[in-house]
């Protein structure tokens, strides 16, 4: 337990979007570093946004 801080670092361009590739989480027990090597943006299926039957628009 204790205070934790997160720092986003090393921004790189993936498909024209700047994404942090390193997350450093500082904890009382020590730092945890998460590194992102690859980012893929997959278009969502438009049917995911369709209102369920019986709901008025």
N, CA, C and O atoms as a Tinker XYZ file with bonds, in Angstrom:
   228  protein
     1  N      0.840000   -1.173000    0.000000    73     2
     2  CA     0.000000    0.000000    0.000000    64     1     3
     3  C      0.887000    1.237000    0.000000    63     2     4     5
     4  O      2.103000    1.156000    0.172000    81     3
     5  N      0.266000    2.348000   -0.191000    73     3     6
     6  CA     0.999000    3.594000   -0.219000    64     5     7
     7  C      0.738000    4.345000   -1.503000    63     6     8     9
     8  O      0.001000    3.882000   -2.374000    81     7
     9  N      1.340000    5.491000   -1.609000    73     7    10
    10  CA     1.139000    6.341000   -2.779000    64     9    11
    11  C      1.805000    5.763000   -4.013000    63    10    12    13
    12  O      2.926000    5.259000   -3.959000    81    11
    13  N      1.087000    5.845000   -5.133000    73    11    14
    14  CA     1.629000    5.405000   -6.411000    64    13    15
    15  C      1.551000    6.559000   -7.397000    63    14    16    17
    16  O      0.612000    7.354000   -7.360000    81    15
    17  N      2.530000    6.649000   -8.268000    73    15    18
    18  CA     2.542000    7.668000   -9.311000    64    17    19
    19  C      2.787000    6.981000  -10.647000    63    18    20    21
    20  O      3.566000    6.032000  -10.736000    81    19
    21  N      2.113000    7.468000  -11.680000    73    19    22
    22  CA     2.307000    6.925000  -13.028000    64    21    23
    23  C      2.855000    8.017000  -13.930000    63    22    24    25
    24  O      2.375000    9.151000  -13.911000    81    23
    25  N      3.873000    7.666000  -14.725000    73    23    26
    26  CA     4.449000    8.601000  -15.690000    64    25    27
    27  C      4.432000    7.944000  -17.066000    63    26    28    29
    28  O      4.912000    6.824000  -17.238000    81    27
    29  N      3.876000    8.650000  -18.035000    73    27    30
    30  CA     3.842000    8.175000  -19.411000    64    29    31
    31  C      5.012000    8.802000  -20.148000    63    30    32    33
    32  O      5.205000   10.017000  -20.102000    81    31
    33  N      5.798000    7.967000  -20.831000    73    31    34
    34  CA     7.025000    8.452000  -21.481000    64    33    35
    35  C      7.194000    7.857000  -22.868000    63    34    36    37
    36  O      6.448000    6.969000  -23.282000    81    35
    37  N      8.186000    8.366000  -23.568000    73    35    38
    38  CA     8.618000    7.853000  -24.870000    64    37    39
    39  C      7.475000    7.729000  -25.870000    63    38    40    41
    40  O      7.176000    6.638000  -26.357000    81    39
    41  N      6.849000    8.843000  -26.164000    73    39    42
    42  CA     5.753000    8.852000  -27.136000    64    41    43
    43  C      6.292000    8.580000  -28.540000    63    42    44    45
    44  O      7.310000    9.140000  -28.946000    81    43
    45  N      5.593000    7.712000  -29.271000    73    43    46
    46  CA     5.948000    7.396000  -30.655000    64    45    47
    47  C      4.680000    7.403000  -31.497000    63    46    48    49
    48  O      3.578000    7.224000  -30.977000    81    47
    49  N      4.843000    7.611000  -32.802000    73    47    50
    50  CA     3.697000    7.668000  -33.710000    64    49    51
    51  C      3.317000    6.259000  -34.166000    63    50    52    53
    52  O      4.155000    5.502000  -34.655000    81    51
    53  N      2.048000    5.927000  -33.997000    73    51    54
    54  CA     1.465000    4.701000  -34.519000    64    53    55
    55  C      0.246000    5.115000  -35.335000    63    54    56    57
    56  O     -0.732000    5.629000  -34.792000    81    55
    57  N      0.315000    4.887000  -36.634000    73    55    58
    58  CA    -0.765000    5.265000  -37.550000    64    57    59
    59  C     -1.158000    6.738000  -37.363000    63    58    60    61
    60  O     -2.337000    7.089000  -37.395000    81    59
    61  N     -0.155000    7.577000  -37.170000    73    59    62
    62  CA    -0.386000    9.016000  -37.061000    64    61    63
    63  C     -0.840000    9.494000  -35.690000    63    62    64    65
    64  O     -1.128000   10.679000  -35.522000    81    63
    65  N     -0.910000    8.614000  -34.719000    73    63    66
    66  CA    -1.337000    8.982000  -33.358000    64    65    67
    67  C     -0.154000    8.815000  -32.409000    63    66    68    69
    68  O      0.545000    7.803000  -32.448000    81    67
    69  N      0.061000    9.806000  -31.564000    73    67    70
    70  CA     1.161000    9.747000  -30.598000    64    69    71
    71  C      0.709000    8.935000  -29.381000    63    70    72    73
    72  O     -0.242000    9.304000  -28.692000    81    71
    73  N      1.400000    7.839000  -29.133000    73    71    74
    74  CA     1.057000    6.923000  -28.049000    64    73    75
    75  C      2.283000    6.756000  -27.148000    63    74    76    77
    76  O      3.392000    6.568000  -27.649000    81    75
    77  N      2.094000    6.824000  -25.807000    73    75    78
    78  CA     3.253000    6.574000  -24.938000    64    77    79
    79  C      3.646000    5.103000  -25.012000    63    78    80    81
    80  O      2.789000    4.224000  -24.921000    81    79
    81  N      4.923000    4.839000  -25.175000    73    79    82
    82  CA     5.381000    3.454000  -25.273000    64    81    83
    83  C      5.988000    2.946000  -23.969000    63    82    84    85
    84  O      6.374000    1.781000  -23.866000    81    83
    85  N      6.068000    3.820000  -22.986000    73    83    86
    86  CA     6.580000    3.389000  -21.683000    64    85    87
    87  C      5.732000    4.006000  -20.574000    63    86    88    89
    88  O      5.501000    5.215000  -20.542000    81    87
    89  N      5.275000    3.147000  -19.669000    73    87    90
    90  CA     4.548000    3.589000  -18.481000    64    89    91
    91  C      5.388000    3.190000  -17.286000    63    90    92    93
    92  O      5.691000    2.012000  -17.095000    81    91
    93  N      5.762000    4.169000  -16.483000    73    91    94
    94  CA     6.539000    3.903000  -15.273000    64    93    95
    95  C      5.631000    4.169000  -14.086000    63    94    96    97
    96  O      5.191000    5.299000  -13.870000    81    95
    97  N      5.354000    3.127000  -13.320000    73    95    98
    98  CA     4.521000    3.260000  -12.130000    64    97    99
    99  C      5.430000    3.137000  -10.918000    63    98   100   101
   100  O      6.020000    2.086000  -10.671000    81    99
   101  N      5.533000    4.226000  -10.166000    73    99   102
   102  CA     6.377000    4.242000   -8.973000    64   101   103
   103  C      5.531000    3.859000   -7.769000    63   102   104   105
   104  O      4.496000    4.470000   -7.501000    81   103
   105  N      5.985000    2.834000   -7.043000    73   103   106
   106  CA     5.289000    2.366000   -5.847000    64   105   107
   107  C      6.284000    2.308000   -4.697000    63   106   108   109
   108  O      7.493000    2.337000   -4.927000    81   107
   109  N      5.801000    2.228000   -3.474000    73   107   110
   110  CA     6.728000    2.097000   -2.341000    64   109   111
   111  C      7.596000    0.835000   -2.429000    63   110   112   113
   112  O      8.688000    0.795000   -1.862000    81   111
   113  N      7.110000   -0.200000   -3.143000    73   111   114
   114  CA     7.877000   -1.430000   -3.280000    64   113   115
   115  C      8.893000   -1.372000   -4.419000    63   114   116   117
   116  O      9.741000   -2.257000   -4.535000    81   115
   117  N      8.817000   -0.343000   -5.257000    73   115   118
   118  CA     9.737000   -0.206000   -6.381000    64   117   119
   119  C      8.981000    0.162000   -7.648000    63   118   120   121
   120  O      7.750000    0.177000   -7.662000    81   119
   121  N      9.708000    0.455000   -8.694000    73   119   122
   122  CA     9.100000    0.855000   -9.967000    64   121   123
   123  C      8.658000   -0.359000  -10.773000    63   122   124   125
   124  O      9.309000   -1.404000  -10.778000    81   123
   125  N      7.528000   -0.185000  -11.452000    73   123   126
   126  CA     7.033000   -1.171000  -12.404000    64   125   127
   127  C      7.034000   -0.477000  -13.752000    63   126   128   129
   128  O      6.454000    0.601000  -13.887000    81   127
   129  N      7.675000   -1.073000  -14.763000    73   127   130
   130  CA     7.775000   -0.464000  -16.082000    64   129   131
   131  C      7.045000   -1.334000  -17.094000    63   130   132   133
   132  O      7.360000   -2.514000  -17.250000    81   131
   133  N      6.071000   -0.750000  -17.780000    73   131   134
   134  CA     5.340000   -1.424000  -18.844000    64   133   135
   135  C      5.761000   -0.802000  -20.162000    63   134   136   137
   136  O      5.707000    0.418000  -20.312000    81   135
   137  N      6.177000   -1.615000  -21.117000    73   135   138
   138  CA     6.651000   -1.141000  -22.406000    64   137   139
   139  C      5.734000   -1.645000  -23.513000    63   138   140   141
   140  O      5.401000   -2.829000  -23.556000    81   139
   141  N      5.325000   -0.744000  -24.409000    73   139   142
   142  CA     4.497000   -1.087000  -25.559000    64   141   143
   143  C      5.381000   -1.111000  -26.796000    63   142   144   145
   144  O      6.084000   -0.143000  -27.086000    81   143
   145  N      5.342000   -2.220000  -27.522000    73   143   146
   146  CA     6.175000   -2.352000  -28.716000    64   145   147
   147  C      5.370000   -2.196000  -29.995000    63   146   148   149
   148  O      5.905000   -1.777000  -31.022000    81   147
   149  N      4.084000   -2.530000  -29.939000    73   147   150
   150  CA     3.264000   -2.507000  -31.152000    64   149   151
   151  C      1.847000   -2.081000  -30.797000    63   150   152   153
   152  O      1.305000   -2.487000  -29.769000    81   151
   153  N      1.251000   -1.257000  -31.659000    73   151   154
   154  CA    -0.126000   -0.807000  -31.477000    64   153   155
   155  C     -0.866000   -1.018000  -32.787000    63   154   156   157
   156  O     -0.378000   -0.645000  -33.854000    81   155
   157  N     -2.051000   -1.621000  -32.700000    73   155   158
   158  CA    -2.881000   -1.843000  -33.881000    64   157   159
   159  C     -4.258000   -1.258000  -33.621000    63   158   160   161
   160  O     -4.868000   -1.529000  -32.586000    81   159
   161  N     -4.744000   -0.463000  -34.552000    73   159   162
   162  CA    -6.079000    0.112000  -34.457000    64   161   163
   163  C     -6.992000   -0.679000  -35.386000    63   162   164   165
   164  O     -6.814000   -0.651000  -36.604000    81   163
   165  N     -7.948000   -1.369000  -34.829000    73   163   166
   166  CA    -8.876000   -2.173000  -35.604000    64   165   167
   167  C    -10.226000   -1.459000  -35.650000    63   166   168   169
   168  O    -10.786000   -1.139000  -34.602000    81   167
   169  N    -10.757000   -1.203000  -36.851000    73   167   170
   170  CA   -12.061000   -0.543000  -36.933000    64   169   171
   171  C    -13.146000   -1.403000  -36.276000    63   170   172   173
   172  O    -13.156000   -2.626000  -36.413000    81   171
   173  N    -14.043000   -0.745000  -35.571000    73   171   174
   174  CA   -15.138000   -1.455000  -34.922000    64   173   175
   175  C    -16.262000   -1.729000  -35.900000    63   174   176   177
   176  O    -16.476000   -0.971000  -36.847000    81   175
   177  N    -16.970000   -2.808000  -35.666000    73   175   178
   178  CA   -18.139000   -3.167000  -36.472000    64   177   179
   179  C    -19.260000   -2.188000  -36.127000    63   178   180   181
   180  O    -19.603000   -2.066000  -34.951000    81   179
   181  N    -19.849000   -1.480000  -37.104000    73   179   182
   182  CA   -20.918000   -0.512000  -36.827000    64   181   183
   183  C    -22.123000   -1.119000  -36.097000    63   182   184   185
   184  O    -22.860000   -0.396000  -35.427000    81   183
   185  N    -22.331000   -2.423000  -36.216000    73   183   186
   186  CA   -23.471000   -3.044000  -35.542000    64   185   187
   187  C    -23.334000   -2.971000  -34.016000    63   186   188   189
   188  O    -24.324000   -3.127000  -33.300000    81   187
   189  N    -22.124000   -2.735000  -33.518000    73   187   190
   190  CA   -21.935000   -2.594000  -32.074000    64   189   191
   191  C    -22.669000   -1.372000  -31.521000    63   190   192   193
   192  O    -22.991000   -1.321000  -30.334000    81   191
   193  N    -22.932000   -0.390000  -32.387000    73   191   194
   194  CA   -23.556000    0.856000  -31.955000    64   193   195
   195  C    -25.052000    0.897000  -32.251000    63   194   196   197
   196  O    -25.704000    1.909000  -31.995000    81   195
   197  N    -25.600000   -0.184000  -32.785000    73   195   198
   198  CA   -27.016000   -0.257000  -33.104000    64   197   199
   199  C    -27.788000   -0.455000  -31.804000    63   198   200   201
   200  O    -27.426000   -1.291000  -30.976000    81   199
   201  N    -28.864000    0.330000  -31.634000    73   199   202
   202  CA   -29.708000    0.196000  -30.442000    64   201   203
   203  C    -30.435000   -1.152000  -30.482000    63   202   204   205
   204  O    -30.849000   -1.599000  -31.552000    81   203
   205  N    -30.587000   -1.787000  -29.348000    73   203   206
   206  CA   -31.324000   -3.055000  -29.307000    64   205   207
   207  C    -32.773000   -2.874000  -29.765000    63   206   208   209
   208  O    -33.335000   -1.785000  -29.649000    81   207
   209  N    -33.362000   -3.934000  -30.278000    73   207   210
   210  CA   -34.762000   -3.884000  -30.682000    64   209   211
   211  C    -35.618000   -3.446000  -29.508000    63   210   212   213
   212  O    -35.371000   -3.831000  -28.365000    81   211
   213  N    -36.632000   -2.632000  -29.803000    73   211   214
   214  CA   -37.545000   -2.165000  -28.769000    64   213   215
   215  C    -37.148000   -0.846000  -28.149000    63   214   216   217
   216  O    -37.893000   -0.319000  -27.323000    81   215
   217  N    -36.007000   -0.291000  -28.512000    73   215   218
   218  CA   -35.584000    1.005000  -27.979000    64   217   219
   219  C    -35.821000    2.054000  -29.059000    63   218   220   221
   220  O    -35.340000    1.929000  -30.185000    81   219
   221  N    -36.585000    3.106000  -28.688000    73   219   222
   222  CA   -36.901000    4.171000  -29.640000    64   221   223
   223  C    -35.678000    5.043000  -29.865000    63   222   224   225
   224  O    -34.861000    5.254000  -28.968000    81   223
   225  N    -35.578000    5.542000  -31.089000    73   223   226
   226  CA   -34.463000    6.434000  -31.429000    64   225   227
   227  C    -34.846000    7.868000  -31.201000    63   226   228
   228  O    -34.037000    8.767000  -31.432000    81   227
